[in-house]
Amino acid sequence: MKKRNVYIVSVVAILLLLTFACNSCSGIATGFNKVADAITNPTAREVYAREFKDNQPAFDAWEAAYTASLADSLEVTLPYGEKGVFRSGQNTVYSYTVQLQEGEVLHAEAVADSLHQRIFMDVYAWDGTGWEKAGTNNPSHPLIAHTIQNSGAYKLVIQPEIAANTAFFISINKKPMYGFPVAGKGNAAIMSFWGMERDGGVRKHEGIDIFAKKGTPVVAATDGTIGFTGERGIGGKQVWLREGTFGNSLYYAHLDGIAVESGDLVKAGDTLGYVGNTGNAQFTPPHLHFGIYKNGAVNPLPFVYETDNVSQAQFPITFKEGVQKVKGKANLRKGPATTFGTVGALTANDTVIILGQTKDWLHVQTSAGQKAFLHKSLVK
């Protein structure tokens, strides 16, 4: 094993030396880079840096703006949309902190008028002491989807390439990790939630209850393998679905009938059984008790709760970019609403650069470089 590792390192070193020695032979250098990249797996930003070997200061300024964005304190609630304009050489970075729960999937996209400009997108997770990178995109495809494994704060960072010169629309949405477990039903059918008291407070509800007519199909929320099926305990007739080899266990209880057997492989949407009121639900209206277990029970609601998405069609605003003057005293806020805390204040004739607009709020940068949100009525 050691000899193999030494061999790989030696090959990479030789390839890199040949690449640098052949700067005038761009075609050969590109070929060497591709071979070396297959071994070293560089990041998209590291690959992008090669385009600036003759203009290192430009790349350094671009990279410094990215690093500084991790200290931005802007917060938004989802769904979120923003119109703006990327301008060549301005090194503007857009970053947003959002709160997400285990079982949700963060979806973000930056749609530009020009289809040929790269946009770098990264997701960071707060680990209690700092931001740790959790996901990244292919800059040629400016969208990212990141599944949330741990509830908490996440930061989305969006940075166009240095040459980008185009109008854009940023959309940030969240979606459930799984499909809805009762056919033809949605959020409105959920009438009992995680943590509610049971048996006079002796225990807590470790799932959600989804009400529907007896006999309504109960479906697989994700692909998986059927574990136990049968009737036992307070759950009555039940099905357990295992997601993958080491994935979550999904629990379907109080069924009227079961349509699968232990060991069956199922796809999302396949019928597992039918809504009923067996077990300790015999005196309640028919419903599905749906639970998720991962080293113990976890709140299943974020895994299946369907949320609205934001689209560009919902933002019929005429965006005005550039430098604007403030009318009078104006509070700068962390987010685009008066419910967000203030991060500073401006006075009459102070100037701000307009970076984008979301509904009636402007995403601005002050002359001191601070980013914030400002209501559009406060600028001239």
Secondary structure as GFF3:
##gff-version 3
##sequence-region A 1 380
A	DSSP	alpha_helix	2	21	.	.	.	ID=ss1
A	DSSP	alpha_helix	26	40	.	.	.	ID=ss2
A	DSSP	alpha_helix	44	49	.	.	.	ID=ss3
A	DSSP	three_ten_helix	50	52	.	.	.	ID=ss4
A	DSSP	alpha_helix	56	69	.	.	.	ID=ss5
A	DSSP	beta_strand	80	86	.	.	.	ID=ss6
A	DSSP	beta_strand	94	100	.	.	.	ID=ss7
A	DSSP	beta_strand	104	112	.	.	.	ID=ss8
A	DSSP	beta_strand	119	126	.	.	.	ID=ss9
A	DSSP	beta_strand	131	136	.	.	.	ID=ss10
A	DSSP	beta_strand	143	147	.	.	.	ID=ss11
A	DSSP	beta_strand	152	160	.	.	.	ID=ss12
A	DSSP	beta_strand	166	176	.	.	.	ID=ss13
A	DSSP	three_ten_helix	187	189	.	.	.	ID=ss14
A	DSSP	beta_strand	190	192	.	.	.	ID=ss15
A	DSSP	beta_strand	197	198	.	.	.	ID=ss16
A	DSSP	three_ten_helix	199	201	.	.	.	ID=ss17
A	DSSP	beta_strand	203	204	.	.	.	ID=ss18
A	DSSP	beta_strand	208	211	.	.	.	ID=ss19
A	DSSP	beta_strand	217	219	.	.	.	ID=ss20
A	DSSP	beta_strand	224	232	.	.	.	ID=ss21
A	DSSP	three_ten_helix	233	235	.	.	.	ID=ss22
A	DSSP	beta_strand	236	242	.	.	.	ID=ss23
A	DSSP	beta_strand	249	258	.	.	.	ID=ss24
A	DSSP	beta_strand	265	266	.	.	.	ID=ss25
A	DSSP	beta_strand	271	275	.	.	.	ID=ss26
A	DSSP	three_ten_helix	279	281	.	.	.	ID=ss27
A	DSSP	beta_strand	287	293	.	.	.	ID=ss28
A	DSSP	beta_strand	297	298	.	.	.	ID=ss29
A	DSSP	alpha_helix	301	304	.	.	.	ID=ss30
A	DSSP	three_ten_helix	312	314	.	.	.	ID=ss31
A	DSSP	beta_strand	322	325	.	.	.	ID=ss32
A	DSSP	beta_strand	330	333	.	.	.	ID=ss33
A	DSSP	beta_strand	342	346	.	.	.	ID=ss34
A	DSSP	beta_strand	351	358	.	.	.	ID=ss35
A	DSSP	beta_strand	361	366	.	.	.	ID=ss36
A	DSSP	beta_strand	371	375	.	.	.	ID=ss37
A	DSSP	three_ten_helix	376	378	.	.	.	ID=ss38
###
